[in-house]
């Protein structure tokens, strides 16, 4: 799977949104980022590390929620940055919009 494939999935979903500049107070034109593979840890404290595609950052400083895409399950989920600057997976929510609404 490529970054372009993931962008296509997201774009096909947000077409349904009447105002992508203001989805729950977020400007998607600023929050959506180029899908980038990054290392994540599970919130349950396990030491396992796995790669997911980061597709959205809630805030420019990186301290807000992140939305990722898991190419194995073909679903999106939420993550946060830990105090150790590690990405922590806090759960899969389904589609991009379901995940966005879960923030």
C-alpha angles and dihedrals in degrees: 000000000000135000088252092056090053093047088053091054091050094045092051089056100044092052084082091059111094094207116026088176090069115030106156090332094310124118101220090193086068102030100050110087134189104282106259129183111237137169117259136186126209118252091233090080097253117148093229115123123199138172123250132167113255108213106164137032116194094207132028092233091060095239097112132073122305126208117214136185121225108207092197095059095025088228137119128235145176130258140174136201115255124222085258090058093252123137110244120200108221099179151313116259105177122241124030092254093046088053093046091051089050092062 
